[in-house]
């Protein structure tokens, strides 16, 4: 990485970035147009331990992305937290505060029922956390908003956060059989951030 001052190191710090993301862009080689890339945004769940990042996704049993990874399992991925944009009088110094994780890995279809259920559980946990973050971001602020609407927003946020904290998302093998689960395993990923 050229900008070493913005590099984010360590599983714990990279996980903090991933915890703020709900969409992962997955890039693969187009199965029908050799040499051309194909990228798609997807909801995801993840596990990060000892420098090994596993990303879980779900989809229908047939489709282009499955065709692509079955033909060539080499993929790349990217996720990003987009924070405040800063505009300077000197426009060349303008920019966005952000945090991101990018990497490369191999994709594979998960066949084991127990791992499929685990992957779906991780995906739901990530999306529930994202819902809580979104609800918090939508909280009204300022005098133009009534205290009643603020109270409603805080209540809604608290409800989502409580659901995420207390509810365990479990799937049965029958439910898992209704979808295809695939995962990307990566040991080649980096974190980068421009904090405020």
Residue pairs with C-beta under 8 A, 6 or more apart in sequence:
1 7
1 190
1 192
3 192
6 192
6 193
6 194
7 190
7 191
7 192
8 14
8 17
8 99
8 101
8 190
8 191
8 192
8 193
9 191
11 48
11 49
11 50
11 51
13 191
14 48
14 53
14 101
14 189
14 191
15 48
17 79
17 81
17 99
17 100
17 101
17 191
17 193
18 46
18 48
18 79
18 101
19 129
20 81
20 99
20 133
21 79
21 80
21 81
21 101
21 130
22 43
22 44
22 126
22 127
22 129
22 130
22 133
23 41
23 42
23 43
23 44
23 79
24 41
24 42
24 43
24 44
24 55
24 57
24 77
24 78
24 79
25 39
25 40
25 41
25 42
25 77
25 78
25 79
26 39
26 40
26 41
26 42
26 57
26 65
26 75
26 76
26 77
26 107
26 184
27 37
27 38
27 39
27 75
27 76
27 77
27 78
28 37
28 38
28 39
28 65
28 68
28 69
28 72
28 74
28 75
28 76
28 107
29 35
29 36
29 37
29 38
29 68
29 71
29 72
29 74
30 36
30 37
30 38
30 68
31 38
31 64
31 67
31 68
31 70
31 71
31 72
32 64
32 67
38 64
38 65
38 68
40 65
42 57
42 59
43 57
43 58
43 123
43 126
43 127
44 55
44 56
44 57
44 79
44 123
44 126
45 55
45 56
45 119
45 120
45 121
45 122
45 123
45 124
45 125
45 126
46 53
46 54
46 55
46 56
46 122
46 126
47 53
47 54
47 56
47 122
48 54
51 187
52 185
52 186
52 187
53 103
53 105
53 184
53 185
53 186
53 187
53 189
54 183
54 184
54 185
54 186
55 77
55 105
55 183
55 184
55 186
56 110
56 118
56 119
56 120
56 122
56 123
56 181
56 182
56 183
57 123
57 181
57 182
57 183
57 184
58 119
58 120
58 123
58 179
58 180
58 181
58 182
59 65
59 66
59 179
59 180
59 182
60 179
60 180
61 179
61 180
66 109
66 180
66 182
69 75
69 107
69 108
69 109
69 182
70 109
73 106
73 107
73 108
74 104
74 106
74 107
75 104
75 105
75 106
75 107
75 184
76 102
76 103
76 104
76 105
77 102
77 103
77 104
77 105
77 184
77 186
77 189
78 100
78 101
78 102
79 100
79 101
79 102
80 98
80 99
80 100
80 101
81 98
81 99
81 100
82 96
82 98
83 96
83 97
83 98
83 99
83 196
84 96
84 97
84 196
85 94
85 95
85 96
85 97
86 94
86 95
86 96
86 97
87 94
88 94
95 194
96 194
97 194
97 195
97 196
98 193
98 194
99 191
99 192
99 193
99 194
99 195
100 191
100 192
100 193
101 189
101 190
101 191
101 192
102 189
102 190
102 192
103 186
103 188
103 189
103 190
104 186
104 188
104 189
105 184
105 185
105 186
105 187
105 188
105 189
106 184
106 185
106 186
107 182
107 183
107 184
108 182
108 183
108 185
109 180
109 181
109 182
110 116
110 119
110 181
110 182
110 183
113 173
113 176
113 177
115 181
116 171
116 173
116 176
116 181
117 170
117 171
117 172
117 173
117 175
117 176
119 181
119 183
120 169
120 171
120 175
120 176
120 179
120 181
121 168
121 169
121 170
121 171
124 169
125 164
125 169
128 160
128 163
128 164
128 167
128 169
129 164
131 160
131 164
132 157
132 160
132 161
132 164
135 153
135 156
135 157
135 160
135 161
136 157
136 161
138 153
139 150
139 153
139 154
139 157
140 149
140 150
140 153
141 150
